[in-house]
Amino acid sequence: MVAELDADAVLLEASNADDALGLVPEHRDLDLVLLDLELPGRPGLDALRELRQRFPEVPVAIVSGNEEPAVVRRALDAGACGFVPKSSTGELLRQALKLILSGGIYVPPAALAAPAGPAADGALRRERFHQLTERQREVLALVARGLTNREIAGVLSIAEGTVKNHVAAILERLEISNRTEAAFVLRELEEPEGI
């Protein structure tokens, strides 16, 4: 599938988590690591966390047969730039990889449809959303699209530090802990009974 997206792509394979962790320092120019949560050697989320800690510049996407929304959220919270279920159709996989390679975050539709956790219920969250400033709502929409603070600053023609302050205020107001949850919340609010 990757070769179909880019005929010049160079693919490296590892049969276990330790081999995967060993390949990365040898190839620091990697565009993407596709990590199976069931890779032998250590729990997949542990391997993901170690990859993110040791090589924060290398994007890591999860490919897994486990599509439980809680697992998807834990992977995204641990720093994955996407979560692609193995049950995905070829076209969906192509779209997910394109999004991830362009800097976005891919979240499977089933995970987006699931409740975002023990945070405020829908009505309270909508009320808090409407307490955000117009600029904070713009920032939230761009965060949900997977843009970095620098990219958001460019789109909105504001300082990167200002974006960081807006993101912090959004997370606090909506009582969420990270950008991934922000994307879930915005999706939830955009449902027919939302905003």
C-alpha positions in Angstrom: 0.0 0.0 0.0 2.8 2.4 0.8 4.5 1.6 -2.4 1.3 2.4 -4.3 1.3 5.9 -2.6 5.0 6.5 -3.5 6.9 4.2 -5.9 10.2 5.5 -4.5 9.3 4.7 -0.9 12.0 2.7 0.9 10.4 0.3 3.4 12.2 -1.2 6.4 10.7 -4.1 8.3 11.2 -5.3 11.9 9.9 -8.6 13.3 9.8 -7.4 16.9 9.7 -4.3 19.0 13.4 -4.3 19.9 14.4 -4.6 16.2 12.1 -1.8 15.4 13.6 0.4 18.1 17.1 -0.5 16.8 16.2 0.5 13.2 15.2 4.1 14.0 18.6 5.4 15.1 20.1 3.9 11.9 17.5 5.8 9.8 16.9 9.1 11.4 15.3 10.5 8.2 12.3 8.2 8.5 9.0 9.8 7.3 6.9 7.4 9.3 6.9 4.4 11.5 4.0 2.0 11.3 3.8 0.1 14.6 1.7 -2.9 15.3 0.5 -3.0 18.9 0.9 -6.8 18.8 4.6 -6.7 17.8 6.5 -9.4 19.8 9.0 -8.3 22.4 7.1 -5.8 24.5 3.6 -4.3 24.8 2.9 -2.1 21.8 2.1 1.0 23.8 5.4 0.6 25.7 7.2 0.5 22.3 5.3 3.6 21.2 6.1 5.5 24.3 9.8 4.6 24.0 9.8 5.6 20.3 8.2 9.0 21.1 10.6 9.6 24.0 13.8 8.6 22.2 12.9 9.9 18.7 10.3 12.6 19.1 10.9 13.9 15.6 9.9 10.6 14.0 6.1 10.2 13.5 4.6 6.9 14.6 1.2 5.6 13.5 -0.4 2.5 15.0 -1.7 -0.3 12.8 -3.7 -2.7 14.9 -6.5 -5.4 14.9 -7.7 -4.0 18.2 -10.1 -1.2 17.4 -11.5 -0.5 20.9 -12.0 3.2 21.3 -10.1 3.2 24.6 -7.1 1.5 23.0 -7.2 4.1 20.2 -7.3 6.9 22.7 -4.5 5.5 24.7 -2.3 5.2 21.6 -3.1 8.7 20.5 -2.5 10.0 24.0 0.9 8.3 24.0 1.9 10.2 20.9 0.7 8.2 17.9 0.0 10.4 14.9 -2.7 8.1 13.8 -4.4 4.8 14.4 -5.3 2.6 11.4 -7.4 -0.5 12.0 -6.2 -3.6 10.2 -9.8 -4.0 9.0 -9.6 -0.8 7.0 -10.4 -1.1 3.3 -7.5 -0.4 0.9 -9.0 3.0 0.0 -9.4 4.0 3.7 -5.8 2.9 4.4 -4.6 5.0 1.5 -6.5 8.1 2.8 -5.2 7.5 6.3 -1.6 7.2 5.2 -1.9 10.3 3.0 -3.3 12.3 5.9 -0.6 11.1 8.3 2.2 11.7 5.9 0.9 15.2 5.3 1.1 15.9 9.0 -2.4 15.2 10.0 -3.7 12.8 12.7 -5.9 9.9 11.5 -8.5 8.7 14.0 -10.8 5.8 12.9 -14.5 6.9 12.6 -15.6 4.3 15.2 -13.3 5.9 17.8 -14.5 9.4 17.0 -18.1 8.3 17.5 -17.4 6.8 20.9 -17.8 8.9 24.0 -14.6 10.8 24.9 -14.4 9.5 28.5 -15.4 10.7 31.9 -15.3 14.4 31.1 -18.4 16.6 31.2 -21.6 15.4 29.5 -22.6 16.8 26.1 -24.7 19.7 27.4 -22.1 20.9 29.8 -19.4 20.5 27.2 -21.4 22.5 24.7 -21.9 25.3 27.3 -18.2 25.4 27.9 -17.5 25.4 24.2 -19.7 28.4 23.7 -17.7 30.2 26.4 -14.6 30.0 24.2 -13.7 33.1 22.3 -14.1 33.2 18.5 -10.4 33.0 18.1 -10.2 30.0 20.5 -12.8 28.2 18.4 -10.7 28.9 15.3 -7.7 27.5 17.0 -9.6 24.4 18.2 -10.8 23.7 14.6 -7.2 23.8 13.4 -6.0 21.7 16.3 -8.6 19.1 15.4 -7.3 19.1 11.8 -3.9 18.1 13.2 -2.0 21.3 12.7 0.9 22.2 14.8 1.1 25.4 16.8 3.5 26.9 14.2 1.1 26.0 11.4 -1.9 27.4 13.2 0.1 30.6 13.8 0.8 30.9 10.1 -2.9 30.3 9.1 -4.2 32.8 11.6 -1.3 35.3 11.3 -0.7 35.3 15.1 2.4 34.5 17.2 3.1 30.9 18.0 3.2 31.8 21.7 -0.4 33.2 21.4 -1.5 29.9 19.8 0.1 28.0 22.7 -1.9 30.2 25.2 -5.1 29.6 23.3 -4.6 25.8 23.3 -3.9 25.8 27.0 -7.1 27.9 27.6 -9.1 25.6 25.4 -7.9 22.4 27.2 -8.7 24.0 30.6 -12.1 25.3 29.6 -13.2 22.0 28.1 -11.6 20.0 30.9 -9.5 17.8 28.6 -5.8 17.0 28.7 -4.5 17.0 25.2 -5.0 17.9 21.5 -6.3 14.4 20.6 -9.2 14.8 23.1 -9.8 18.3 21.6 -10.4 16.7 18.2 -12.8 14.2 19.8 -14.7 16.9 21.5 -15.0 19.1 18.4 -16.3 16.1 16.5 -18.8 15.5 19.3 -19.9 19.1 19.2 -20.3 19.1 15.5 -23.0 16.3 15.6 -26.5 17.5 14.8 -27.3 18.4 18.5 -23.9 20.1 18.8 -23.0 23.6 17.7 
